[in-house]
Amino acid sequence: MRKLVAIVGLAAALGLSACSANATPAGPRTIESALPESSPASSVASTGTGRSSSAASSAASVTIAAVGDTMLGNTSDLPPDPATYFDAVKPTLDSGAQVVFGNLEGTLTTATTSKCGTSGPSQNCFAFKDPPDYVQYLKDAGFTILNDANNHSFDFGAAGQAQTVQTIHAAGLAQTGLPGEITLVKANGIKVAFLAFAPYDYDASLLDLPAAQALIERAVKEASVVVVYMHAGAEGADADHVTGQEEYYLGENRGNAEAFAHMAIDSGASLVIASGPHVVRGMQFYKGHLIAYSVGNFASYGDFATDGDLDMSVILHVTLSSAGKFERARIYPIEFLSDGQPVLGGGAVGFVSQLSSEDFGAAAARILPSGVIEAP
């Protein structure tokens, strides 16, 4: 059994249900939860901060698997057999990884009042939710930590977001991405901090660079390995290039992904991963650390477009030393069946390699035909 220890923001775990749409939880406090895969989480309040007293061996390393936007349909349009939805990719997703991260693109809630109002989804308004018990299918697929920093985590307001967080914790999984939230998981004897950002006040905001920098710097004091996720950039098949500028979609400022990623590493992050554009993007090495600017979509049930370049995505595996140094990485290509179900295959490896070279030149990650990623 994979063992996972998580420390999550108390404001997110205990105080979120009282937050209004414009409220921001108080500064980060932490609770510590032992999260074995075979049993629900149990929580004990903790005021302790700082590095673990039992330091990991200098020879130890941790392998992190990461995928992008993930949902299992949208109530009431749900897959007929969600228990088998990830069967084709599960052996690759969690093989050899101690931590499996995914972006939960939506909510796990029974709330009925959505951001789209009584008219329901429209051309430019989509509110996503799955039944709370669908968290078990995500857990069975191998996920150990889910992200809530995205443009759909507040689709059903504070109540929907709070129920989602509580559902994830109750299933024995870690969660990250709310304002002021640092999530620590312990794997292979190594404490790893996860932080996640999106361009919204109800998430840890990537538009507030000073606050984001301060949160990352705080995480560096708590763990020697710090992983930063960002939900950044424009969307769609024509958004596969990193521009180095502020990017907008439907009038929203979706941030400058390259500037944010560089800031994160300058502040001490070991690895930066991203999704949000709904298409894969290139990869770059900056000061010896890997930045994956979008790992694309991972799963949906007819809710994400899958035409053209949107049909390709990847599972990313990255191994970091106990000090947060890059050791090795690989991407595994996936493509989507007509209903958005992921299967292995497709041309994503070559496409990500091409985008990396075009966008980052000498700093581009070198991606071999096998999917192995090497520093330039």
N, C-alpha and C positions, 0 to 999 in steps of 0.2 A: 504494500500500500504506500502510495506517495503521501508523505507527511508535509503539512503546510502549516506554518504559524503566521498569523496576520495581525497587524496592529492597524486599526482603522480610526478615522477621525470621529471622536465622540459627538461632535456637532452634527455630523452626517448621520450617525447611527441612532442617536437618541433625540436630537432636537429638530430634525428636518420637518416633521409633520406640523410643527407650529409655524413654519416659515411661509410668508406670503410670496407672491410671484416676484416681488422686488426685493425681498429680504435676502440677506447674506448671513449664513451661520457665523457664530462667533469664531475667534481665532482657534487654531487647531489644538485640540487635546487628544489624548489617545487612550484606547482600551486595547487590551491584549486578549486574543482569542486563539485557543488551540483548535485547529481545524483539520482533524484527520478525515480522509475521504469517506470513511465508513460511518460517521456519526455527525449529527447536527452540531453547529457551533455552540460553544459556551463561552461567555464573556466575563472577564474580571476587570474592574476598573484599575487603571494604572496611571501613575503620574510620572513614571520613569521615562527618561529620554536618554539619548546617547547610544553608543555602540554596545553590542552584546558583550557581556563579560566573558563568554566562551568564544574566543576568536576562532575563525575557520582556519584550517591549514592553508599555508601559502600555496600548496599545490592543488588545492580544491578549485573547482570551477562550477558554474551553474549554467544550464542550458535553458533558454527561454524560447518557447514557441509563441508566435504572434500572428493573428489574423485580423482582418478589418471588419467591416460592417456586417453584423450578424443579426438575423431575426428569423423566426419560424412562422411566417405568415402574419396576418393581421386579423384579429377577431372581427368578424366571424368567418373570414376566409382563411382557413387553416389547413395545413397538409393532412391528408387522410391517415397517414401513419408516421407521426413525428418521431416515434421511437427509432425508426430506421433511417431518418433523414440524413444523418451524418455517417452512415455505415461506410461509404466509399472513401471517405477522407480521414476517418478517425485513426486508423493505424499509422498514418503519416503525421497527423496533428500532434499527438502526444508521445510519439516514439522517441525515447531518449531525452525527453524534456522534463525538468522538475517543475517548471511553471508554464502554464498555458494561458495566454492572455487573449481576450477578444473584446471588440467594441460592441456592446449591446445597443443596437440601433433602434431604440424604442423602449417600451416599458413592459413590466410584468405586473399587471394591475387589473382590478375589477372596477376601477373608477369609470364613470360614464361621461363626465363633463370634459370635453377636449378643447384645445386651442382653436379648433375649426368651428366651434359653436354648434348650434342645433342643425345647421345645414349639412354637417358631415364633411368628409374629404372633398376637395375640389382640385382644379388643375394646379393650383399653387399652394394648396394646404393639405398636408398629409399628417394624420395623427396615428401613430403605431402603438399597438399593444398586443401582448399575448397573455393567455391565462397564467396566473402566478405559478401553477404547477408545471408549466413548461420549463422552469428552471432545472428540473430534474433531467430533461433531455440534454440540456447544455452541460450539466455535470457529467452525465454518462458519456458524452462525446469527449471528455477529457479536460474541459475548461476548469481552471482553478482560480482565475481572477477575471472579473468583468468590469468594463469601463462604462461610466455614465456621462462622461464629458462629450456631449454631442448635441446636435440641434433637435433631437427627438426625446431627450430624457425628461423634458417638461411638457410633453404633448398632452398629458392629463393633469397638469398643474402640480402643486406641491403634494397633494394627496397621492397622485399617481407615482411621483418620484419617490416619496417616502415608502410607499408599499413596495416599490421595486427594490429599493435598498434593503428593506427588512426581509424581503423574500430571498434575495441573494445570500444574506447573512444566515438566514434560517436553514438554507440548503447546505451550509458548511463551506461556502465559497467566499473569497475575498472580493472586494469592490473598491473602486476608486473613481475620482473625477469631480467631486463636489467642491465648492469653495473652501479653501483652506485645508484640504484633505491630503494627507500623506498616508499611504498604505504600505506597510512593511510585511513582507513575506519572508520566511526563513526556509531555505531549500538547500540541501546538501551541506548543511552547516553554515551557510552564508546568508546574511541578512540583506535583502534586496528591497529598496524603496521604489514604489511605483507612484507617479504623479501623472495626472492627465488634465489636459486643457482644451477648451473650445471657446469660440468668440461670443460667449453669453454670460450674463450675470448669474444665472442659476447654476453654472458650472464654475470650475476654476478657470478664470478668463485668460485667454492668451493675448487679448488686446491690452491688458494692464501689465505691461512688461515689468515695471518695478516690483509689483506684487508677485508676479510669477517668478522672477529672479530670486526674491527673498524666500519664497516657498521652496524652490529647488535648493538653495543654499542651506536651508534648514534641514532638508532631507539628507544632504551630504554629511551633516553632523550626526545623523542617525544611522547611516548605512554606508558601507564602502562601495556598494553597487547601486546606482540610481538609474532607473529607467523612466524616461519621459515620453508620454504619448501626446500627440496633438491632433485635433480634428480640425484641419485647416485646409484652405484653398477653395477655389471655384469647383464647380461640379460638371460632370458630363464628359462625353468622348473627346471633346476639344480642350479638356482641362488636364491633359496628361503631362504637360511640361511645367516645371517649377520656374516661375517667372522672376523671382528675386524682388518682387514688388508686392504691395498690398493687392489682394485678390478679392473680387466681389462676386456675389451670386444673388440674383433677385433683389438687388439693392443692398444686401448685407455685406459688411466688411468681414471677410473670412480670414483676415490676417496675412502677414508676410511669412510664409512657411520657412523660408531659408533663414531669414533674420531671427525668427524665434528659435529655430533649431540650433543655430550657432550660439545664441545667447544661452540656451540650455546647457550646451557643452562647456562654454566658457564659465558657467556657474557651477560645473562639477558633474553634470550628467554623464553617465557611461555609455548610454545608447538612447537614440531618439527614433521612435516609430510613429507612423501616422496612417490615417485613412480619412475619408470624408469626400474626396473628389469622385468616388464611385468608379474610379479607374486606377490602374497601377501607375506609379510614377518612378522616376529614377532613384538611384542610391548614390550616396556621396560619403567619402571619408573626410572628416574635419578634425584636425589635431589628433589623428589616430583613432577616432571613434566613428562608428557607423551611423548614418542617418538614412532611414528608409522613408522617403517622403510620401508614399502611399502604398499600402499593401492591398488596396482595392476592397471590393466586397468579398464576403465569405459565404453568406447564405441568405436566401429569402424564399418566399413562396409567391412568385409572380409580382412582387412589389418593387423590384429593382429592374431597370432595363438591362438586357443582356445582348444587345445587338452590337456588331462591330467590335471595337476595342473593349467594350464593357463586358465582353464574354470571357475575358482573361483575368486571372488573379493569382495570388501566391499564398503559400504557407511559409512563413519565415522562421528559421531556427537560428539562434545566435548563442554562442557559448562565450561567456565572460569569465575572467579570472576572479578570485576572491577580492582583488583590488579594483575590479571594474575594467580591466584591460581587455580589448578585443582579442579573442583567440581564434575563432573560426565561425563561419556562418554559411547557410545554404538556403536557397529558395526552392520550393517544390511547386510546379505549376498546377493550377486547377482551372477548370472551365465549368460552365453551367449548363445543365439540362434546360429544356424549354420552360420549366417551372421555377428555375433559379436554384435548383439543388446542385451542390458542388460535387464534382468528380475529378479525379486526377487526370491531367493531360492539358493539351493546348500549347499555345506559343508564347506564354508569358515570360519564360526565361530569356529568350532572344529579344523580346520587346523591352523588358526592363533594362537589359544590357544596352540596347540602342539608346533608350531615353537617358540613361546614366551618362553615356559618352557625349550625347548632344548637349546635355544641360550643364555638365560639370567638368568636361575636358580632363585635365591632368588629375583632378581630384575625384574623378568618378570611381565608384567601386568597379572592380574588375570581376565580371560575372562569367564564369566558364559555362560551356554548353550543358554541363551536368547540373548547373545551378549553384555550384560552389562559389562563394563570394570571397574575393581576396582584396586586400588593400592595394592601392596603386603603387 
